[in-house]
Amino acid sequence: MQLITGQLLKDSILSDEDSSIFLDPLLNEEQIGSVTVDVRLGYDFLVSVVTRKPYIELATQSGASRRGVSSYFQETRREVGDRFVLYPDQVVLTTTLEYLSLPPNVYADVLSRSSYTRLGVHVNTMVQPGFKGCVPIELYNHGNNAIELVVGSRICQMRFFKMAEDANYMNDANMRKYYGDVRPAASRADQDKDLPVLESARQSLD
């Protein structure tokens, strides 16, 4: 794999070719650096809330009722320039302001910009080849103080890597849980195909 840098990075994003990286809207070309591209905090947020349930259930016995994962999050929306306060030990799901479309031979790492990492906000995720949508961001405040974030601010940076060949799972729906989302989505870990298999294995031991 090859890290896309310099003029090649700029050309890949500003080009209209099908094999290029589509990222829109770019509020200015200064978002594109020599190694990374800055991306902005989006409008929509899913904020984790405390419920009467003692934990989020991912696996239950067959036929048992289970509270949906999304019910542990509250949706809220802000406009560009509005403030959003991230409290200590709080999980908030959001997206980038920009819509991203990757060719099948390019993937991206998403990292918090150092200015936000120094405040206690740490982001580290990966965007799979062929992804389309607003990039999901999982915010967590590791610090002791609440932090005021501004919608539209450059909170993360992306590094793009080109692979020698196209990803071989492009048409596998099971590998693309969050494909095409433009708003934050709650975890779909409860949909993992191995959970029923593990439950069956557990029952066989009873």
RODO-2510 file (C-alpha; in nm, 4 decimals, decimal comma):
residues 206
     n   res          X          Y          Z
     1     m     0,0000     0,0000     0,0000
     2     q     0,1075     0,3602    -0,0572
     3     l     0,0304     0,6719     0,1450
     4     i    -0,1151     0,9335    -0,0913
     5     t     0,0677     1,2619    -0,0315
     6     g     0,1590     1,5988    -0,1804
     7     q     0,0291     1,7011    -0,5193
     8     l    -0,1045     1,3498    -0,5826
     9     l    -0,3278     1,3864    -0,2768
    10     k    -0,4557     1,7224    -0,3965
    11     d    -0,5119     1,5976    -0,7498
    12     s    -0,6938     1,2858    -0,6223
    13     i    -0,9476     1,4981    -0,4333
    14     l    -0,9928     1,7823    -0,6823
    15     s    -1,0131     1,5545    -0,9889
    16     d    -1,3452     1,4613    -1,1502
    17     e    -1,2257     1,1150    -1,2549
    18     d    -1,4148     0,8074    -1,1325
    19     s    -1,0971     0,6729    -0,9708
    20     s    -1,0501     0,9880    -0,7621
    21     i    -1,1444     1,0578    -0,3999
    22     f    -1,4713     1,2521    -0,3767
    23     l    -1,4935     1,4830    -0,0738
    24     d    -1,7600     1,7523    -0,0622
    25     p    -1,8102     2,0235     0,0482
    26     l    -1,4557     2,1522     0,0770
    27     l    -1,4955     2,4967     0,2319
    28     n    -1,1443     2,5827     0,1163
    29     e    -0,8477     2,4031    -0,0401
    30     e    -0,6404     2,4737     0,2724
    31     q    -0,8081     2,1650     0,4208
    32     i    -0,5804     1,9598     0,1937
    33     g    -0,2327     1,9343     0,3423
    34     s     0,0781     1,7579     0,2190
    35     v    -0,0030     1,4362     0,4083
    36     t    -0,3554     1,4692     0,5529
    37     v    -0,6901     1,6282     0,4759
    38     d    -0,8783     1,8087     0,7527
    39     v    -1,2483     1,7234     0,7883
    40     r    -1,5150     1,9105     0,9798
    41     l    -1,7599     1,8304     1,2583
    42     g    -2,1075     1,7561     1,1228
    43     y    -2,4590     1,8604     1,2277
    44     d    -2,6092     1,5503     1,3858
    45     f    -2,5224     1,3780     1,7133
    46     l    -2,6259     1,0619     1,8966
    47     v    -2,5544     1,1171     2,2657
    48     s    -2,5233     0,8213     2,5029
    49     v    -2,7780     0,8302     2,7863
    50     v    -2,8182     0,6379     3,1102
    51     t    -3,1208     0,4052     3,1147
    52     r    -3,2804     0,1681     3,3649
    53     k    -3,1057    -0,1216     3,1962
    54     p    -2,7741    -0,2011     3,3704
    55     y    -2,5943    -0,2653     3,0405
    56     i    -2,6359    -0,2620     2,6627
    57     e    -2,7416    -0,6097     2,5528
    58     l    -2,5759    -0,7492     2,2418
    59     a    -2,6489    -1,1192     2,2829
    60     t    -2,9547    -1,2755     2,4447
    61     q    -3,1017    -1,6209     2,4466
    62     s    -3,3109    -1,7133     2,1458
    63     g    -3,6595    -1,5689     2,1655
    64     a    -3,5771    -1,3343     2,4550
    65     s    -3,6657    -0,9677     2,4198
    66     r    -3,3838    -0,7189     2,3880
    67     r    -3,3824    -0,3414     2,4005
    68     g    -3,2477    -0,1921     2,0768
    69     v    -2,8980    -0,0444     2,0896
    70     s    -3,0178     0,2856     1,9411
    71     s    -3,2471     0,3398     2,2425
    72     y    -2,9372     0,4057     2,4545
    73     f    -2,8656     0,7199     2,2500
    74     q    -3,0526     1,0488     2,2164
    75     e    -3,0520     1,2336     1,8844
    76     t    -2,9816     1,6051     1,8632
    77     r    -2,8886     1,8460     1,5850
    78     r    -2,6926     2,1696     1,5566
    79     e    -2,6269     2,4159     1,2754
    80     v    -2,2900     2,5368     1,1448
    81     g    -2,1306     2,7619     1,4052
    82     d    -2,3426     2,6233     1,6908
    83     r    -2,1796     2,4837     2,0024
    84     f    -2,1929     2,1237     2,1208
    85     v    -2,0611     2,0381     2,4678
    86     l    -1,8833     1,7031     2,5114
    87     y    -1,8765     1,5987     2,8761
    88     p    -1,6139     1,3812     3,0477
    89     d    -1,6592     1,0049     2,9969
    90     q    -1,9347     1,0670     2,7418
    91     v    -1,9701     0,8757     2,4148
    92     v    -2,1148     1,0760     2,1254
    93     l    -2,1621     0,9477     1,7714
    94     t    -2,1480     1,1999     1,4899
    95     t    -2,0216     1,2329     1,1329
    96     t    -1,8064     1,4581     0,9254
    97     l    -1,9675     1,7561     0,7567
    98     e    -1,8218     1,6267     0,4313
    99     y    -1,9557     1,3432     0,2186
   100     l    -1,6828     1,0977     0,1171
   101     s    -1,6688     0,8499    -0,1684
   102     l    -1,3630     0,6258    -0,1987
   103     p    -1,2595     0,4160    -0,4988
   104     p    -1,2328     0,0406    -0,4326
   105     n    -0,8536     0,0524    -0,3980
   106     v    -0,8268     0,3360    -0,1431
   107     y    -0,8900     0,3345     0,2318
   108     a    -0,8495     0,6076     0,4918
   109     d    -0,7450     0,6460     0,8531
   110     v    -0,9288     0,9114     1,0552
   111     l    -0,7446     1,0722     1,3472
   112     s    -0,8250     1,3605     1,5776
   113     r    -0,6206     1,6733     1,5091
   114     s    -0,3520     1,7223     1,7722
   115     s    -0,5162     2,0397     1,9058
   116     y    -0,8216     1,8349     2,0057
   117     t    -0,6215     1,5342     2,1238
   118     r    -0,4499     1,7683     2,3717
   119     l    -0,7923     1,8569     2,5108
   120     g    -0,8773     1,4913     2,5677
   121     v    -1,0764     1,4185     2,2508
   122     h    -0,9262     1,1147     2,0801
   123     v    -1,0541     0,9794     1,7478
   124     n    -0,9008     0,6803     1,5701
   125     t    -1,1021     0,4911     1,3099
   126     m    -1,0713     0,3483     0,9607
   127     v    -1,2791     0,3972     0,6457
   128     q    -1,2967     0,0909     0,4237
   129     p    -1,2245     0,0958     0,0467
   130     g    -1,5271     0,1892    -0,1617
   131     f    -1,6982     0,3682     0,1285
   132     k    -1,9697     0,6207     0,0464
   133     g    -2,1316     0,8482     0,3044
   134     c    -2,0509     1,1007     0,5744
   135     v    -1,7626     0,9533     0,7725
   136     p    -1,8742     0,8243     1,1157
   137     i    -1,6867     0,9714     1,4127
   138     e    -1,6986     0,8322     1,7654
   139     l    -1,6225     1,1145     2,0098
   140     y    -1,5074     1,0453     2,3641
   141     n    -1,3863     1,2961     2,6218
   142     h    -1,0925     1,1447     2,8129
   143     g    -1,0335     1,4646     3,0110
   144     n    -1,1717     1,5995     3,3375
   145     n    -1,3436     1,9035     3,1888
   146     a    -1,6352     1,9472     2,9504
   147     i    -1,5210     2,0622     2,6056
   148     e    -1,7057     2,3026     2,3769
   149     l    -1,6986     2,1883     2,0141
   150     v    -1,8124     2,4031     1,7225
   151     v    -2,0073     2,2500     1,4340
   152     g    -1,8086     2,2962     1,1140
   153     s    -1,4714     2,3148     1,2888
   154     r    -1,1810     2,1036     1,1593
   155     i    -1,1768     1,8398     1,4293
   156     c    -1,0233     1,5411     1,2451
   157     q    -0,7669     1,4638     0,9785
   158     m    -0,7643     1,1830     0,7242
   159     r    -0,4777     0,9908     0,5677
   160     f    -0,5456     0,8074     0,2421
   161     f    -0,3742     0,4862     0,1354
   162     k    -0,3768     0,3325    -0,2121
   163     m    -0,3708    -0,0462    -0,2369
   164     a    -0,2176    -0,2531    -0,5142
   165     e    -0,5579    -0,4010    -0,6044
   166     d    -0,9288    -0,3471    -0,5383
   167     a    -1,0848    -0,4724    -0,2158
   168     n    -1,2407    -0,8160    -0,2673
   169     y    -1,5515    -0,7638    -0,0513
   170     m    -1,7046    -0,4674    -0,2335
   171     n    -2,0320    -0,6511    -0,2981
   172     d    -2,0559    -0,8239     0,0408
   173     a    -2,3375    -0,6506     0,2304
   174     n    -2,2282    -0,8167     0,5550
   175     m    -1,9021    -0,6204     0,5454
   176     r    -2,0727    -0,2830     0,4912
   177     k    -2,2913    -0,2148     0,7951
   178     y    -2,2532     0,1618     0,7808
   179     y    -2,2320     0,2059     0,4041
   180     g    -2,4119     0,5117     0,2643
   181     d    -2,5031     0,6688     0,6001
   182     v    -2,5182     1,0489     0,6076
   183     r    -2,6232     1,0702     0,9727
   184     p    -2,4665     0,9011     1,2744
   185     a    -2,5752     0,5422     1,3282
   186     a    -2,5742     0,3510     1,6549
   187     s    -2,3562     0,0419     1,6818
   188     r    -2,4818    -0,2612     1,4930
   189     a    -2,2627    -0,5011     1,6883
   190     d    -2,5775    -0,6913     1,7848
   191     q    -2,6144    -0,7840     1,4159
   192     d    -2,2805    -0,9638     1,3971
   193     k    -2,3312    -1,3041     1,2342
   194     d    -2,1128    -1,4837     1,4871
   195     l    -2,3381    -1,4029     1,7847
   196     p    -2,6031    -1,6709     1,7039
   197     v    -2,3234    -1,9199     1,6429
   198     l    -2,1714    -1,8426     1,9828
   199     e    -2,5134    -1,8657     2,1492
   200     s    -2,5692    -2,2053     1,9891
   201     a    -2,2283    -2,3209     2,1095
   202     r    -2,3091    -2,2033     2,4631
   203     q    -2,6424    -2,3882     2,4648
   204     s    -2,4742    -2,7070     2,3477
   205     l    -2,2601    -2,6979     2,6628
   206     d    -2,5604    -2,6637     2,8974
***
